Amino acid sequence: MSKGLQIKLSATGKLFKVKGNNVAVSDSFEKRLTDKTLLKKDLKEIAFLIKEKITKNIITAKTYKGGNVARLKPSTIKRKGNSRPLFETGKLSGSVIVTDSGNNVIVRMAKKKYAKKQANTEEVAKYLNQGTPKMVARPFFGITKKDLTAFVNSVMKDFTKVRPSTFKQTVKSANRFINSR
């Protein structure tokens, strides 16, 4: 069985890379950073921004590119009792997770079991995202180069801000540690 939907973020020195598996990430994305090396915490922050975007896509029935996903067939609406294409129990929207894997941070779908189905959320997300012979694709899981660039710039901008209160707390903690010895 192939891997589920995932977006893998990594940084080596000043080179930031993003790759997708079974999902579009505007192909692959590489950015050479001129003013800062991304740390693991920065990768996690970017990953959580991606996670929030994907979760919002599920709830609002948007593609990762921003358009609406395909509408449901009348027979599906009748069976489900609503016309929300990516939302039935709420389990799918709560299954977008961020995991740590060595030097990488990965945004992926968790494998949560549905009560009445044999499939799990990862499997359902994959067939919703990619479609099947009988169902049109509804590509909610992914990230555009524009969004990814905005997320990276946001994290980079936050890094360059001076945070006096945090700095003062750090100094106080350091002084307490030194004085306790």
Residue pairs with C-beta under 8 A, 6 or more apart in sequence:
2 22
3 21
3 22
4 21
4 22
4 108
4 109
4 111
4 122
4 123
4 125
4 126
5 21
5 22
5 23
5 108
5 109
5 122
5 125
5 126
5 129
5 141
6 20
6 21
6 22
6 23
6 106
6 107
6 108
6 109
7 18
7 19
7 20
7 21
7 23
7 25
7 47
7 50
7 106
7 107
7 108
7 142
7 143
8 18
8 19
8 20
8 21
8 101
8 104
8 105
8 106
9 16
9 17
9 18
9 43
9 46
9 47
9 50
9 104
9 105
9 106
9 107
10 16
10 17
10 18
10 43
10 103
10 104
10 105
11 17
11 37
11 38
11 39
11 42
11 43
11 103
12 103
13 37
14 32
14 33
14 34
14 36
14 37
14 38
15 30
15 31
15 32
15 33
16 29
16 30
16 31
16 32
16 33
16 38
16 152
17 28
17 29
17 30
18 25
18 28
18 29
18 30
18 143
18 148
19 25
19 28
19 29
20 28
20 142
20 143
22 126
22 129
22 130
23 64
23 129
23 139
23 141
23 142
24 64
24 139
24 142
25 142
25 143
25 148
26 143
26 144
26 145
26 148
29 145
29 148
31 149
31 152
33 156
35 156
35 160
36 156
36 159
36 160
38 155
40 100
40 103
40 105
42 155
42 159
43 104
43 105
44 98
44 100
44 105
45 155
45 158
46 105
46 148
46 151
46 152
46 155
47 98
47 105
47 106
47 107
48 98
49 151
49 154
49 155
50 107
50 143
50 147
50 148
50 151
51 96
51 97
51 98
51 107
53 64
53 143
53 147
54 64
54 96
54 107
54 140
54 141
54 142
54 143
55 93
55 94
55 96
56 62
57 63
57 64
57 86
57 140
57 141
58 86
58 87
58 92
58 93
58 96
58 140
59 86
59 87
59 93
61 68
61 69
61 84
61 85
61 86
61 87
61 138
61 140
62 68
62 69
62 140
63 69
63 138
63 139
63 140
63 142
64 139
64 140
64 141
64 142
64 143
64 144
65 139
65 142
65 144
66 144
69 85
69 86
69 138
69 139
69 140
70 85
70 136
70 137
70 138
71 83
71 85
72 80
72 83
72 85
77 83
80 88
82 88
85 138
86 92
86 93
86 128
86 138
86 140
87 93
89 114
91 112
91 114
91 121
92 121
92 124
92 125
92 128
94 112
95 109
95 110
95 112
95 121
95 122
95 125
96 107
96 108
96 109
96 110
96 141
97 107
97 108
97 109
97 110
98 105
98 106
98 107
99 105
99 106
99 108
100 106
108 122
109 121
109 122
109 125
109 126
109 141
110 121
110 122
111 120
111 121
111 122
111 123
112 120
112 121
113 120
114 120
114 121
114 124
117 124
125 141
127 135
128 135
128 137
128 138
128 140
129 137
129 138
129 139
129 140
129 141
129 142
130 137
130 139
131 137
131 138
